[in-house]
């Protein structure tokens, strides 16, 4: 069994695999940022049903959600250079990781747009009408009334999408990016201990996923106003009864006078 698998080799390889973690986290960070900005824009277009742009956004979201991310990666990696070359733009000097940022950014934007769109539509129409009636512009309505509620509603789904994005970065090695999985694969190719390398990568991904889930759980609880209200400080019942009796006596005195 020791010749087939050894935990000692796993821990020996683990620091080397850990050294590639910044690449994976950078992919997640940039893709999340692009996804939030572009996803919010797409969600706004679809909610407001802007002509032409609404149809383009719907096709884009359907394509991204209906195809594997590996297919999208190959389309971007091989298709974008050919498309830009047709208009005399040379991208041969681009780093491969740029295509990773583009692919994962677009993928995240499509999924986040649906989450944000659903969160916007969950806000009662009466609140929107009241905002307009109070003299708020559409931008002010979105920023002051809708956005705080959207964040609260979309946060759980956003956490799930982020964890899924972390796991999807494992495909970056297919175009030569040395991320966590790419490092594990390279170590296995050199040492012939492939299983130990992938087990080390699995341990790292599981740990990061648990940390992300905990972070989003804490954020969700802190932003949940119902839970915050329950956990807020309350006066002892005896003081509440005493204050109530005092208020009743004051009302009776006023009635007598």
Secondary structure, DSSP 4 states (H G I P E B T S, - for coil): -TTT--HHHHHHHHHHHHTTHHHHHHHHHHHHHHHHHHHHHHHHHHHHT-TTHHHHHHHHHHHHHHS-HHHHHHIIIIIHHHHHHHTT---TTS-HHHHHHHHHHHHHHHHHHHHHHHHHHTS-HHHHHHHHHTT--HHHHIIIIIHHHHHHHHHHHHHHHHHHHHHHGGGGGGGT--SHHHHHHHHHHHHS-HHHHHHHHHHHHHHHHHHHHHHHHHHHHHH-HHHHHHHS----HHHHHHHHHHHHHHHHHHHH-
